[in-house]
Amino acid sequence: MTRSGPCLTPAMTLVCLFCCLSLACSGSKPPPALAEPTLAPFVGPGPGTSVPEMAKDAPLLARAAWTFRGHAAADFPNALKTFSAGRPFDFITKHASFTKVPQAWAYFFSTSLPILTMPSPRTVYAAYYNPYVEAAVITLWSLDDAGRPLLLKATLRSNGEIHSHRTGESNYVPTWLTSDQMPQAILPNQYRQFLRDVIEPLSADPEKAWASLEAVSPDTLDTVAVLSASLLTDLDVLQNGKDEALGQAVRKLTDALRHGDEASLKALLTGPELMPPGNVTKLPPAFRAKVSPVAVVRLKDCALLFLSNPDEGWTYFTVAVETQAPYHMGPLGMFDINYAKPPAPAKVAAGASANSIPEKKP
C-alpha cells in the first residue's frame, strides 16, 4: 500500500505532537478501567483493558460477541460453526478472497475494534470495525430458547460506501490512504464518523437501522477483501521480505516496546522526541507484551508503521521507518482512537468511555 507524501516533514511532526494523545506521553496515570459494562455501546478505554478482560465481566450475550472476534481471527470457519446459526457469512465465505487469501479475513478481524450496542437483554449488535480498512463486519446476536447466544445475521459496511451514498461520489478507498492529512489525525475522525453513521442509529432504532444495513455491496466487499490482503502482504514484506536487515530492525523495535526497554528504544529512535522512550515502561506490561505491527503504509522515502496490542487496538504506536540502510526510525508516537468528545452527549458513545480524553483545539 503506497501513499504519496514525504517521510517526515515539519508538518508531520506538528501533527504527531498534536495527536500524541496517550496519557503515558505526559507521564500521567492511564484512566481507570470501566467498572462494569453497561447496556449503552461500550469499548475499552485504553491500555490496561483488553477485549478478553471486558468479555469476562460482560453479560452472556455480549461476552459471546466479544469472544467471537478472537475466534474469527484465529480460525474463521470454526468460529462460524461455534457461534453462528444458519449461514450469515455466505457473503464472505463465497467470495473469491476467502479461498485465495483466507488470511486476509483473519487479519481483518485480528486488527478490528469490537463495538457493541445492546438495545435489550436478548439482543446485541456487534460491529467489528477495522480502522485501517475503514470498514466493519456488523453482526446481530440473540439468545435461543435455551438461553444460548447465537450469531444470527451479518453484513458489511465501509465509511467509503456511506460517503458515496451521501455524496454520489464513488470512492471506496480509505480516507487515510488518500488524504493529505497524516493518518494519525484521520483514523480517529473516521472512527467517530462510523459511530455516528452506524452505531448510533443501531442504538436508537435497531430494526430500522439494520434494514438499511443488511444488503452487502459487492464493491465494498471487493474493496475490503483487497485492502485486507494488501495490508497483510505489506506487513509481511516489511518484516520477512528480501531485506533481512529491515525486518530485523522492525523486530528490534517491536521487542523493545514489548519489554519496555528504554535503552534499546533510545538507540533505535532518531529525530524529534514526541514520546520519551522511558514512558513506554509506564504502560501496563500486559498491554506491552502483545504489541505487534498491525499496518504499514509506504510514504515517499520510508514507511509509516503502526504497532498495537490487537486485543487493545484502540491504542496504537506509529513510527516512521526508513526502508534503506541505515534504517533510521522516528519519531515514536502513541495515540488513542477514542480521543474525542462522545458524539451523543446523552450517553456514552460506542468506542468512547466516560474516561475518554476530551477533544482539544489546536
Rosetta blueprint (number, residue, H / E / L):
1 M L
2 T E
3 R L
4 S L
5 G L
6 P L
7 C L
8 L L
9 T L
10 P H
11 A H
12 M H
13 T H
14 L H
15 V H
16 C H
17 L H
18 F H
19 C H
20 C L
21 L L
22 S L
23 L H
24 A H
25 C H
26 S H
27 G L
28 S L
29 K L
30 P L
31 P L
32 P L
33 A L
34 L L
35 A L
36 E L
37 P L
38 T L
39 L L
40 A L
41 P L
42 F E
43 V L
44 G L
45 P L
46 G L
47 P L
48 G L
49 T L
50 S L
51 V H
52 P H
53 E H
54 M H
55 A H
56 K H
57 D H
58 A L
59 P L
60 L H
61 L H
62 A H
63 R H
64 A H
65 A H
66 W H
67 T H
68 F H
69 R H
70 G H
71 H H
72 A H
73 A H
74 A H
75 D L
76 F H
77 P H
78 N H
79 A H
80 L H
81 K H
82 T H
83 F H
84 S E
85 A L
86 G L
87 R L
88 P L
89 F L
90 D H
91 F H
92 I H
93 T H
94 K L
95 H L
96 A H
97 S H
98 F H
99 T H
100 K H
101 V L
102 P H
103 Q H
104 A H
105 W H
106 A H
107 Y H
108 F H
109 F H
110 S H
111 T L
112 S L
113 L E
114 P E
115 I E
116 L E
117 T E
118 M E
119 P E
120 S E
121 P L
122 R L
123 T E
124 V E
125 Y E
126 A E
127 A E
128 Y E
129 Y E
130 N E
131 P L
132 Y L
133 V L
134 E L
135 A E
136 A E
137 V E
138 I E
139 T E
140 L E
141 W E
142 S E
143 L E
144 D L
145 D L
146 A L
147 G L
148 R L
149 P E
150 L E
151 L E
152 L E
153 K E
154 A E
155 T E
156 L E
157 R E
158 S E
159 N H
160 G H
161 E H
162 I H
163 H H
164 S H
165 H H
166 R H
167 T H
168 G L
169 E L
170 S L
171 N L
172 Y L
173 V L
174 P L
175 T H
176 W H
177 L H
178 T L
179 S L
180 D L
181 Q L
182 M L
183 P H
184 Q H
185 A H
186 I H
187 L H
188 P H
189 N H
190 Q H
191 Y H
192 R H
193 Q H
194 F H
195 L H
196 R H
197 D H
198 V H
199 I H
200 E H
201 P H
202 L H
203 S H
204 A H
205 D L
206 P H
207 E H
208 K H
209 A H
210 W H
211 A H
212 S H
213 L H
214 E L
215 A L
216 V L
217 S L
218 P H
219 D H
220 T H
221 L H
222 D H
223 T H
224 V H
225 A H
226 V H
227 L H
228 S H
229 A H
230 S H
231 L H
232 L H
233 T H
234 D H
235 L H
236 D H
237 V H
238 L H
239 Q H
240 N H
241 G L
242 K L
243 D L
244 E H
245 A H
246 L H
247 G H
248 Q H
249 A H
250 V H
251 R H
252 K H
253 L H
254 T H
255 D H
256 A H
257 L H
258 R H
259 H H
260 G L
261 D L
262 E H
263 A H
264 S H
265 L H
266 K H
267 A H
268 L H
269 L E
270 T L
271 G L
272 P L
273 E L
274 L L
275 M L
276 P L
277 P H
278 G H
279 N H
280 V H
281 T H
282 K H
283 L L
284 P L
285 P H
286 A H
287 F H
288 R H
289 A H
290 K L
291 V L
292 S E
293 P E
294 V E
295 A E
296 V E
297 V E
298 R E
299 L L
300 K L
301 D L
302 C E
303 A E
304 L E
305 L E
306 F E
307 L E
308 S E
309 N L
310 P H
311 D H
312 E H
313 G L
314 W L
315 T E
316 Y E
317 F E
318 T E
319 V E
320 A E
321 V E
322 E E
323 T L
324 Q L
325 A L
326 P L
327 Y L
328 H L
329 M E
330 G E
331 P E
332 L E
333 G E
334 M E
335 F E
336 D E
337 I L
338 N L
339 Y L
340 A L
341 K L
342 P L
343 P L
344 A L
345 P L
346 A L
347 K L
348 V L
349 A L
350 A L
351 G L
352 A L
353 S L
354 A L
355 N L
356 S L
357 I L
358 P L
359 E L
360 K L
361 K L
362 P L
